[in-house]
Amino acid sequence: MNTINVGILGLGRVGASVGLALKRYNARKDARQKFNITGYDPLEASGVTARNQNAVDAVTRSLLDAASNKEILVLALPYREVAAAYRLIGGEVRAGTVILDMSPLKQPSQQWATKYLKGEAFAIGVTPILNFKYLFDGTDDIEHAAADLFDDGHMLLMPHLEAPKEAVELAADLSEILGAAPHFADPAEHDVWVAATEGLPAALGVATFYGLVRRNGWDDARRAGNPSFGRLTHHLFDAHPDDVRDLLLNNRDNVVRQLDATLETLHTLRDVLAQNDQKSLEGLLIDSAQAYQEWVARRQKGEWDDRTDGVKRESSTDLFMSGLFGSAVSKRLRGDKKGDE
């Protein structure tokens, strides 16, 4: 059985869940590879938790140690740490390393990868669309990591134009092992989507809380906080302010457009309420509810239109890593003993 060395940089919910999913694969009777996983996180407590969860085989306090001599790197660091991580490891990763970058924005990451990665190392932008069962839980911490976090979901793949086919296939293979179906996306288009689905909710949650704590009556209203309020404002709990800052500023043009459109809708809703316009309010709510139910149904099934835009490939269960740059590394990953010589 081949051993594939994986470094997971960032042991939050997503990074730790990658480790748990790979460990789940290791335990399969038909496993053709064994993943040996080294984890790193800037917070020592996260490393301890990941080790206790058996999400990793070892934890290091050195980013370079976690990144060196690995065939695969999963980059799931807090967003504020990503540029510095590329700068630090760029010249140190081995030839043939494939970096799966799970940062929330892809265009900045591609720029950092182009600037800092040396040699034959390649970064593939990756965004997991999670298991539907976790859609409404509103939590994003290592305590909620799960081996099935990616099951029946999708993995959006955004390779750099210079990435070789083998690196892209590796990313698709690993997506399937994690439980997600791989799909290609355009980095620029992806960041527009993220402005709507990540940047806008973060901005609204921060703005809501920022405004509330400065109004008379907050001292009393705060007693009534329940899950609805917690889900809206959770970025202030499970993300560092610098991560939210970078999510918004690095995608500011797209986020501003989303905010402008949302402000128009809020003004409309405000006027409807101020005028006690029940008919208009009911129409707005019914239209929204119908569209939302359709979205939830499509999100659960992962069916968005009539196109089949997935990566049509044979199952990776038996064919994982058909080759990596034709090197000795690829032969070892395929099980060619001569590759170890």
FISE-496831 format. One record per residue (C-alpha): residue number from 0; x, y, z. Coordinates in steps of 0.5 Angstrom, whole numbers, plus 500, padded with zeros to 3 digits. Each point is the difference from the previous one (the first is absolute). Example, Ala and Ser with C-alpha at 12.3 -4.5 7.8 and 13.67 -1.06 7.14 Angstrom:
2
   lumti    px    py    pz
       0   525   491   516
       1   502   507   498
This chain:
341
   lumti    px    py    pz
       0   500   500   500
       1   503   507   498
       2   501   505   505
       3   498   507   498
       4   502   506   505
       5   495   505   501
       6   501   507   503
       7   494   504   503
       8   502   507   501
       9   494   502   504
      10   496   496   505
      11   493   504   500
      12   494   496   499
      13   502   499   492
      14   507   498   501
      15   499   495   506
      16   494   497   496
      17   504   499   494
      18   505   496   505
      19   494   496   503
      20   497   498   493
      21   507   498   498
      22   501   496   506
      23   493   497   498
      24   503   498   493
      25   506   497   504
      26   495   495   504
      27   497   497   494
      28   501   493   498
      29   501   502   492
      30   505   506   502
      31   505   500   495
      32   504   506   503
      33   502   502   507
      34   500   507   502
      35   505   502   505
      36   498   507   503
      37   503   505   503
      38   497   506   503
      39   501   508   501
      40   496   505   503
      41   502   507   503
      42   496   498   506
      43   504   495   504
      44   493   498   503
      45   497   498   493
      46   506   496   499
      47   499   496   507
      48   492   499   498
      49   502   498   493
      50   504   495   503
      51   495   497   505
      52   495   500   495
      53   505   495   496
      54   499   505   494
      55   508   500   499
      56   506   495   501
      57   504   506   503
      58   500   507   502
      59   506   505   499
      60   500   507   502
      61   505   502   494
      62   496   502   493
      63   506   498   496
      64   501   493   504
      65   492   499   498
      66   501   502   493
      67   507   496   498
      68   501   493   497
      69   492   500   498
      70   497   498   494
      71   493   503   502
      72   499   507   504
      73   493   502   502
      74   501   507   501
      75   494   502   505
      76   503   505   504
      77   496   506   503
      78   500   505   494
      79   504   505   503
      80   506   495   500
      81   500   498   493
      82   504   505   497
      83   506   499   505
      84   499   493   499
      85   501   500   493
      86   506   504   501
      87   503   496   505
      88   499   493   497
      89   501   502   493
      90   507   498   499
      91   500   494   505
      92   495   496   497
      93   502   494   496
      94   500   499   493
      95   493   497   498
      96   496   502   506
      97   493   502   499
      98   497   505   504
      99   493   500   501
     100   498   507   502
     101   493   501   504
     102   501   507   501
     103   493   504   499
     104   503   504   494
     105   503   497   494
     106   503   506   496
     107   504   503   506
     108   503   493   501
     109   502   499   493
     110   504   506   500
     111   503   498   506
     112   502   493   498
     113   503   503   493
     114   504   505   504
     115   503   495   505
     116   500   493   498
     117   506   497   497
     118   502   494   496
     119   495   495   498
     120   495   501   506
     121   492   502   498
     122   495   503   503
     123   492   498   499
     124   495   505   502
     125   495   495   504
     126   493   502   503
     127   496   495   504
     128   492   500   499
     129   499   496   506
     130   495   495   502
     131   493   502   500
     132   499   498   507
     133   504   505   503
     134   497   506   496
     135   497   503   505
     136   504   499   506
     137   504   506   500
     138   506   498   503
     139   507   500   498
     140   505   498   505
     141   504   493   501
     142   496   498   505
     143   495   499   494
     144   504   496   496
     145   497   494   497
     146   503   494   495
     147   493   501   496
     148   501   508   499
     149   501   499   493
     150   495   494   498
     151   495   501   495
     152   503   507   499
     153   504   503   494
     154   507   502   500
     155   501   506   495
     156   507   500   497
     157   504   506   497
     158   506   498   497
     159   505   505   498
     160   501   500   492
     161   507   498   501
     162   498   494   504
     163   502   493   497
     164   494   495   499
     165   503   495   505
     166   499   506   505
     167   493   501   499
     168   498   493   499
     169   504   499   507
     170   495   505   503
     171   494   497   497
     172   502   493   503
     173   501   503   507
     174   493   503   499
     175   497   494   499
     176   504   496   506
     177   497   506   504
     178   493   498   498
     179   499   506   495
     180   499   500   493
     181   505   505   496
     182   497   505   496
     183   504   506   496
     184   499   507   501
     185   503   507   498
     186   504   503   506
     187   497   507   498
     188   493   498   500
     189   501   496   506
     190   502   506   504
     191   494   503   497
     192   496   495   503
     193   504   500   507
     194   498   507   500
     195   493   498   500
     196   500   494   505
     197   506   502   505
     198   502   507   499
     199   493   503   500
     200   498   496   506
     201   506   501   504
     202   499   508   499
     203   493   500   502
     204   501   496   506
     205   506   505   502
     206   495   506   498
     207   494   497   504
     208   504   499   507
     209   504   506   499
     210   494   504   499
     211   496   497   506
     212   506   501   505
     213   500   507   499
     214   492   501   501
     215   496   501   506
     216   497   494   502
     217   506   495   499
     218   501   499   507
     219   493   497   500
     220   499   497   493
     221   507   496   501
     222   496   495   505
     223   496   498   494
     224   505   497   496
     225   499   493   497
     226   502   496   494
     227   497   505   495
     228   504   505   502
     229   506   496   501
     230   500   497   493
     231   500   507   498
     232   506   503   504
     233   504   494   500
     234   506   503   496
     235   502   504   506
     236   500   494   504
     237   504   494   496
     238   504   505   496
     239   505   505   501
     240   499   507   498
     241   506   500   496
     242   497   494   496
     243   493   504   499
     244   504   506   498
     245   504   496   495
     246   494   497   497
     247   496   506   499
     248   506   505   498
     249   503   495   495
     250   494   499   496
     251   497   507   502
     252   497   502   493
     253   496   493   500
     254   498   501   507
     255   498   508   499
     256   495   498   494
     257   497   495   504
     258   499   505   506
     259   497   505   495
     260   495   495   498
     261   498   498   507
     262   500   507   502
     263   494   501   495
     264   497   494   502
     265   500   502   507
     266   497   507   499
     267   495   497   496
     268   498   495   506
     269   501   506   505
     270   495   504   496
     271   495   494   499
     272   500   500   508
     273   500   507   501
     274   493   501   496
     275   497   493   503
     276   500   498   493
     277   498   492   502
     278   498   498   493
     279   507   502   497
     280   503   497   506
     281   497   494   499
     282   502   500   493
     283   507   501   501
     284   500   494   505
     285   496   495   496
     286   505   502   494
     287   506   499   504
     288   497   494   504
     289   499   496   493
     290   507   502   497
     291   503   498   507
     292   497   493   500
     293   502   499   493
     294   507   502   501
     295   500   495   507
     296   497   495   495
     297   506   501   495
     298   505   501   505
     299   498   493   503
     300   500   496   494
     301   506   504   497
     302   496   501   494
     303   501   507   497
     304   498   500   493
     305   499   495   494
     306   508   500   498
     307   505   495   503
     308   506   504   501
     309   503   495   505
     310   507   497   499
     311   498   493   496
     312   505   495   502
     313   501   493   503
     314   499   499   507
     315   506   502   504
     316   499   494   505
     317   505   496   496
     318   503   505   495
     319   502   505   505
     320   506   504   497
     321   501   497   493
     322   506   504   500
     323   504   506   503
     324   504   504   495
     325   503   493   498
     326   505   500   505
     327   503   495   505
     328   495   503   505
     329   494   498   495
     330   503   493   499
     331   500   499   508
     332   493   503   501
     333   497   495   494
     334   503   494   504
     335   506   499   495
     336   506   498   505
     337   505   502   495
     338   498   507   502
     339   503   499   506
     340   507   498   498
